């Protein structure tokens, strides 16, 4: 089988959807499937392991690049990752009379409406999102990354298959080099990784940190995110928080972040309930699980499904007091050991990207 994978992001430096596209490509390759990617950038290892690529650029029409890639690679199926630019996949597949599939992760226009105007016109972006999402009806098969999103996509296309989450369990694992975070090793070291947008729950986390400092808990917090793009905001936070208890690190790329995870005692996901977070299944959640870290997360349904209702992590209410109380519980090293062991086991059994990609290959084989 030959699969042409299209994603308009950079698989070497991207996050979220780009990481999922990278994992699918690598997983299919490990399953002896011929894969070619049409993306804006690839990791260095792709050429070495035999994944060919056509790179998108702003000087050429992306539809032409995908068309040329299909003519050269001769795929059995075209696989579009995320709802973005699905019209390009549909157009090329129809011109060449090829089957096509999509892998969907969220509902873009909901995210646009909830997250504000930061990235441009809401009206234009929402229209494009709805237009692209509607193309799911035309696909030969749709795979879905999020359990809560599956019923919605199934309504659009009955040929919908859940492929819930995937992570590289060899890259994210409890053994390996660990980057020291924090100042005092005797303190509980808590790590947050992500952007500083409202939907990530950063405001909830900051309030919990203030409560921790007030209670003089032996806990340090390290926040990894786009510090260089939020300098004024970070300076404001630093004035409000203790320098000894809270540390800010700039964004770390995919190849290095596992070392930081291994340096933490606890990983925290403080997302509040929003429609965009309800229909999301955070990539970092399963990366944390595979890393064998204790996890404290708010009790959103996607978090509950992944963490098996406290067996593989601690779930808390979306308020500062319950969040810091739950984090404080993990000072108990036996509790951390138990939930982190369960988290790792579940990641290995359910979210290994090689196993998940094998399911995709089987689904495509049935379609073809």
Order of alpha helices (4+ residues) and beta strands (2+ residues): beta-alpha-beta-alpha-beta-alpha-beta-alpha-beta-alpha-alpha-beta-alpha-beta-beta-alpha-beta-alpha-beta-alpha-beta-alpha-alpha-beta-alpha-beta-alpha-alpha-alpha
